[in-house]
Amino acid sequence: MARIDPLKEFSEDHKKVRELLLRLMEEIEAGRVEDARRTLQELDKLVGPHFRFEEESLYPLLQRFFGKAYYESLLRAHDRVIDTARKLAQALSKGQLAPEERRQLVEAIRTNVLPHVVECEGLVLFAEKLSKAELESLAEAIERARREGIPLLEWAEKHRKRHHGGC
């Protein structure tokens, strides 16, 4: 039996991401750039292992339910999230944001990141159909990804099997 419930862990990650994204949007809107930068760093550390788990372990198992086209659309959603995280990191590194920049960054989060959290949480409905052995392998995969703890932007740049030139 798994030491952790991978589906529960998966959903708990989504709740943490939701809260961090809402906080990030609020901080950006208020022009609190240093707070936003710290929140983005928290997201980077949380989402790196999560995306790695999804791409290397969960999505391949779920592909039998959805087929290759939907599998590829999930990877493209990750591309959009990664591109948005890069843009956020670059913008926040400047130390201050003009009102229009703040509006654009918040809109980018709403458009490119929040929908994936919602969509991804729905995958639990199908992951529940996996075998006990598959769930055990997912538990091991999520534990390994968390133990190695590679942040999102580092993972995307140096370790991710899928590379893209940006949106």
VOPAGU-2260 file (C-alpha; in pm, 1 decimal, decimal comma):
REM VOPAGU-2260
SITE   aa  ch    i         X         Y         Z
SITE  MET   A    0       0,0       0,0       0,0
SITE  ALA   A    1     118,7     350,6     -78,8
SITE  ARG   A    2     260,8     560,3     200,1
SITE  ILE   A    3      66,0     853,4      59,3
SITE  ASP   A    4    -255,8     881,6    -137,2
SITE  PRO   A    5    -134,4    1031,1    -466,3
SITE  LEU   A    6    -477,6    1160,1    -566,2
SITE  LYS   A    7    -525,5    1334,9    -233,6
SITE  GLU   A    8    -175,5    1483,8    -260,5
SITE  PHE   A    9    -248,4    1592,0    -618,3
SITE  SER   A   10    -567,4    1772,5    -509,0
SITE  GLU   A   11    -399,2    1928,8    -206,2
SITE  ASP   A   12    -131,7    2070,6    -437,1
SITE  HIS   A   13    -405,1    2230,8    -646,6
SITE  LYS   A   14    -554,9    2395,8    -339,6
SITE  LYS   A   15    -214,3    2532,1    -237,7
SITE  VAL   A   16    -153,9    2657,8    -592,2
SITE  ARG   A   17    -498,1    2821,5    -597,4
SITE  GLU   A   18    -426,0    3010,8    -277,2
SITE  LEU   A   19     -80,6    3118,2    -390,3
SITE  LEU   A   20    -210,8    3234,8    -728,3
SITE  LEU   A   21    -487,9    3439,6    -568,2
SITE  ARG   A   22    -233,8    3594,8    -332,5
SITE  LEU   A   23       5,1    3662,5    -620,9
SITE  MET   A   24    -265,9    3836,4    -821,0
SITE  GLU   A   25    -359,5    4050,5    -520,8
SITE  GLU   A   26       4,9    4144,2    -458,0
SITE  ILE   A   27      62,4    4235,5    -821,9
SITE  GLU   A   28    -258,3    4441,3    -838,3
SITE  ALA   A   29    -149,4    4629,0    -524,5
SITE  GLY   A   30     199,6    4687,5    -664,8
SITE  ARG   A   31     365,1    4490,4    -384,0
SITE  VAL   A   32     641,0    4362,2    -609,7
SITE  GLU   A   33     868,5    4218,5    -340,3
SITE  ASP   A   34     578,4    4022,8    -186,6
SITE  ALA   A   35     477,5    3902,4    -533,8
SITE  ARG   A   36     831,8    3789,8    -605,5
SITE  ARG   A   37     836,7    3580,7    -284,4
SITE  THR   A   38     499,2    3428,2    -369,4
SITE  LEU   A   39     618,2    3344,5    -720,2
SITE  GLN   A   40     922,1    3171,0    -566,3
SITE  GLU   A   41     688,0    2963,7    -347,4
SITE  LEU   A   42     489,2    2868,0    -655,4
SITE  ASP   A   43     807,1    2781,3    -845,4
SITE  LYS   A   44     911,8    2539,6    -568,4
SITE  LEU   A   45     567,7    2380,4    -536,9
SITE  VAL   A   46     479,4    2355,6    -904,7
SITE  GLY   A   47     812,5    2217,4   -1027,6
SITE  PRO   A   48     768,6    1876,1    -864,5
SITE  HIS   A   49     395,5    1883,8    -941,4
SITE  PHE   A   50     442,1    1942,1   -1315,9
SITE  ARG   A   51     720,5    1685,1   -1326,8
SITE  PHE   A   52     491,2    1429,7   -1162,5
SITE  GLU   A   53     213,7    1510,8   -1407,4
SITE  GLU   A   54     424,3    1495,3   -1722,9
SITE  GLU   A   55     644,0    1200,5   -1632,8
SITE  SER   A   56     391,5     982,6   -1451,5
SITE  LEU   A   57      26,4    1088,0   -1441,0
SITE  TYR   A   58     -45,9    1213,5   -1792,7
SITE  PRO   A   59     101,0     906,0   -1965,4
SITE  LEU   A   60    -123,5     681,2   -1754,0
SITE  LEU   A   61    -432,4     892,0   -1826,4
SITE  GLN   A   62    -366,6     908,4   -2199,5
SITE  ARG   A   63    -557,1     581,5   -2246,2
SITE  PHE   A   64    -876,6     759,5   -2138,1
SITE  PHE   A   65    -829,4    1079,7   -2341,4
SITE  GLY   A   66    -607,1     990,3   -2633,1
SITE  LYS   A   67    -302,3    1163,1   -2774,0
SITE  ALA   A   68    -470,3    1492,1   -2875,3
SITE  TYR   A   69    -586,3    1572,1   -2522,0
SITE  TYR   A   70    -255,3    1454,0   -2377,7
SITE  GLU   A   71     -79,6    1705,0   -2605,6
SITE  SER   A   72    -323,7    1979,3   -2502,4
SITE  LEU   A   73    -227,7    1920,9   -2137,5
SITE  LEU   A   74     139,1    1960,6   -2230,3
SITE  ARG   A   75      59,5    2282,4   -2418,3
SITE  ALA   A   76    -118,6    2409,0   -2105,6
SITE  HIS   A   77     205,5    2347,2   -1916,7
SITE  ASP   A   78     391,7    2539,3   -2188,1
SITE  ARG   A   79     160,9    2837,3   -2128,5
SITE  VAL   A   80     205,1    2820,4   -1751,5
SITE  ILE   A   81     584,2    2800,3   -1785,1
SITE  ASP   A   82     591,2    3092,1   -2029,0
SITE  THR   A   83     374,1    3296,8   -1793,9
SITE  ALA   A   84     597,7    3212,0   -1496,2
SITE  ARG   A   85     901,7    3326,8   -1694,7
SITE  LYS   A   86     730,5    3653,6   -1785,9
SITE  LEU   A   87     626,1    3708,2   -1424,9
SITE  ALA   A   88     977,4    3642,5   -1296,2
SITE  GLN   A   89    1125,3    3882,7   -1550,9
SITE  ALA   A   90     871,8    4156,6   -1478,9
SITE  LEU   A   91     897,1    4121,9   -1101,5
SITE  SER   A   92    1276,4    4133,4   -1114,0
SITE  LYS   A   93    1253,5    4498,9   -1223,2
SITE  GLY   A   94    1143,9    4597,0    -873,1
SITE  GLN   A   95     840,8    4800,8    -970,3
SITE  LEU   A   96     552,1    4775,2   -1214,5
SITE  ALA   A   97     349,4    5035,6   -1395,1
SITE  PRO   A   98     -29,9    5005,4   -1354,9
SITE  GLU   A   99     -71,1    4869,0   -1708,7
SITE  GLU   A  100     199,5    4607,3   -1648,0
SITE  ARG   A  101      22,2    4499,5   -1330,5
SITE  ARG   A  102    -306,7    4464,5   -1517,4
SITE  GLN   A  103    -140,8    4261,0   -1795,2
SITE  LEU   A  104      33,8    4027,7   -1552,2
SITE  VAL   A  105    -283,0    3958,2   -1357,0
SITE  GLU   A  106    -469,5    3895,1   -1682,4
SITE  ALA   A  107    -193,4    3655,3   -1793,7
SITE  ILE   A  108    -239,6    3456,5   -1472,1
SITE  ARG   A  109    -618,1    3449,7   -1522,6
SITE  THR   A  110    -585,6    3341,8   -1884,7
SITE  ASN   A  111    -283,5    3110,6   -1885,8
SITE  VAL   A  112    -259,1    2963,1   -1537,0
SITE  LEU   A  113    -589,8    2950,6   -1347,9
SITE  PRO   A  114    -773,8    2747,5   -1616,2
SITE  HIS   A  115    -510,9    2475,4   -1595,4
SITE  VAL   A  116    -558,7    2440,0   -1219,7
SITE  VAL   A  117    -931,5    2387,9   -1275,7
SITE  GLU   A  118    -880,2    2147,6   -1565,6
SITE  CYS   A  119    -611,3    1953,4   -1386,1
SITE  GLU   A  120    -821,2    1902,4   -1075,4
SITE  GLY   A  121   -1082,4    1736,2   -1297,5
SITE  LEU   A  122    -827,8    1471,4   -1396,0
SITE  VAL   A  123    -875,4    1315,0   -1051,5
SITE  LEU   A  124   -1210,6    1182,6   -1174,4
SITE  PHE   A  125   -1026,6     963,1   -1423,3
SITE  ALA   A  126    -719,7     893,3   -1211,8
SITE  GLU   A  127    -955,5     723,1    -965,2
SITE  LYS   A  128   -1002,9     455,6   -1233,4
SITE  LEU   A  129    -635,7     355,4   -1225,2
SITE  SER   A  130    -531,2      21,9   -1079,4
SITE  LYS   A  131    -386,8     -18,7    -732,4
SITE  ALA   A  132     -42,7     -83,7    -885,3
SITE  GLU   A  133     -68,6     230,6   -1098,3
SITE  LEU   A  134    -168,7     437,9    -795,9
SITE  GLU   A  135     127,5     293,7    -605,1
SITE  SER   A  136     360,4     396,0    -887,7
SITE  LEU   A  137     207,7     744,8    -881,0
SITE  ALA   A  138     267,5     766,0    -505,1
SITE  GLU   A  139     632,2     676,8    -558,4
SITE  ALA   A  140     661,7     926,4    -843,8
SITE  ILE   A  141     516,2    1217,9    -648,7
SITE  GLU   A  142     736,7    1136,4    -348,8
SITE  ARG   A  143    1046,2    1122,9    -572,6
SITE  ALA   A  144     961,8    1451,1    -747,7
SITE  ARG   A  145     906,8    1623,7    -413,8
SITE  ARG   A  146    1223,3    1477,2    -261,9
SITE  GLU   A  147    1431,1    1602,9    -555,7
SITE  GLY   A  148    1242,7    1934,7    -536,5
SITE  ILE   A  149    1345,3    2087,9    -868,2
SITE  PRO   A  150    1168,1    2426,0    -906,5
SITE  LEU   A  151     946,9    2475,2   -1211,0
SITE  LEU   A  152    1161,8    2711,8   -1413,7
SITE  GLU   A  153    1478,2    2509,5   -1352,3
SITE  TRP   A  154    1299,2    2184,9   -1438,3
SITE  ALA   A  155    1154,6    2336,1   -1756,4
SITE  GLU   A  156    1494,7    2467,4   -1863,5
SITE  LYS   A  157    1722,8    2179,0   -1770,9
SITE  HIS   A  158    1524,6    1858,5   -1714,0
SITE  ARG   A  159    1194,5    1867,0   -1899,1
SITE  LYS   A  160    1177,6    1623,6   -2189,5
SITE  ARG   A  161     951,7    1855,4   -2387,0
SITE  HIS   A  162    1109,3    2177,3   -2506,3
SITE  HIS   A  163     930,5    2461,3   -2678,6
SITE  GLY   A  164    1028,1    2806,1   -2791,8
SITE  GLY   A  165     760,5    2987,6   -2596,1
SITE  CYS   A  166     415,4    3107,1   -2689,2
